[in-house]
Amino acid sequence: MWINGSGHPGSGDGREIVNPGTGATLDTTVDGTGDDVAAAVEAAAAAAPEWAATDTTKRAKILHAVADALQEQSSDIVATLVAEQGKPTLEANGEFHHMLAGLRYYADAATKVRGTYQDLPSQFGPAYGLILRRPFGVVGAIIPWNFPLTLLANKLGPALAAGNTVVAKPSETTPLSTLKVAQIATEAGLPDGVFNVVTGAGATGQALVGHPEVRRIAFTGSTATGQKLMETAGPMLKHVSLELGGSDPTIVLPDADLDGAIKNIQIGRYWNAGQVCLAPKRAFVHADVFDEFVEKLSSRIQRYEPGDGTTKPDKPHLRIGPMHTAAQRDLLVEQVADATDAGAEMVTGGHVVDGSSEGDGHFYQPGLAVNVPTDSRLATEEVFGPVLPVWSIDSLDEAIERANDTQFGLGSSIWTTDAAAIQRAVNDIDAGITWVNQLHYGYDEMPFGGTKMSGLGKEHGLEALAEYSELKSSVVGGLA
Ligand code: ADP
């Protein structure tokens, strides 16, 4: 753990951190107890007043210095991420640079937090109003294992820029890169106690959410865990942002740049071995181009060769890493079996890699499915792995109706050059974002967050920065 600017042993049970690509044990961490969480929150609370009072230009400078120091140690952090998460080095590099971009975006924004002025009526004497923005104090950040670094930066950047201090709890399976980031941040000049890390699983997260001094919780994870978290945070009236599950629809119309659509849907769905919240997970392709779409996409995904993230296959093969845990792989196997038992057909892949056995890494051959029953688990649940169901549609109306026929509302996309169709999709798809002829990608500049069962609140953009402070009004009288 990392508390108040130094390593903290922790008092709970030990936990082995395992490389999902090789089965090797990388390190051991300790599950944080209530006492460990309390120590981290106390350190964060003690550091909060001074950090909030620190000149914003100085806060910005320190955050940029942290990003510079991380950049200098990129190869070590990236290697740690590959080892503990399983993703290929190319993808880990992408994640690392996205983290840096996010931190720098909010470092720049630290000097731009603004309140407002309001003229007031004078019946009680002349007065004016000020609307101030004040940090919460201690923010609890709970992070999953699929993007340990970017999903940390999405919370750490705006929280620190707005003048809060942070206690982060990484996933129990990917704490090592986060601990490195915390140590480097301290060495780069972030004051002690401003950024603390407690390791551990759900019980540790629960203790963080339930600590009365934590006034703001930022969470990314599954919808089920988000609901559980609300049971604790709700009665305590905490401010909460929840980035939860998704089952993004992607719609392909006949006038689209089909090759561009195929390439970007491929990257979006199979990046990170499909373990992405904002990926295209249900494809609705117009009947006129359906066969060509399925044939071309399936031949592209046959190039994937599952394997350890540190190695590269020979061209034209592409590396896809392992599923992060055996449980994730087994869930995908169940979802696929549910669909194929009910008549779905796998055009390619969609199974555990032949010959791979327990302990060798949780490798899965990416799949593409057609004729998937709309009530099967592959269609109704979030699919957090490299399998894409594709359905044929006859009209935009049908596509939008089916796109919205889900409990989720995270992302969505449409591929077309028809301005009216674009306008329709942008207005009528129920989701936090609609990409038009673009990869499903979370830009630092654009507010991102789901509707329906996909969550509450936003990450990214100045909108997320605003969610890390509270408004306070002041009426100033006695002017005459
Ligand atoms: P995933 O399915 O991606 O693992 P989870 O929602 O289970 O997503 O986990 C996301 C994060 O939430 C992890 O850091 C996990 O340890 C933490 N977590 C799990 N259960 C709870 C809980 N009851 N309260 C707070 N945090 C939790």
Residues whose N, C-alpha, C, O or C-beta is under 5 A from the ligand:
A	BS01	ADP	I142 I143 P144 K169 P170 S171 E172 G200 A201 G202 G205 Q206 T220 G221 S222 T225 K228 L229
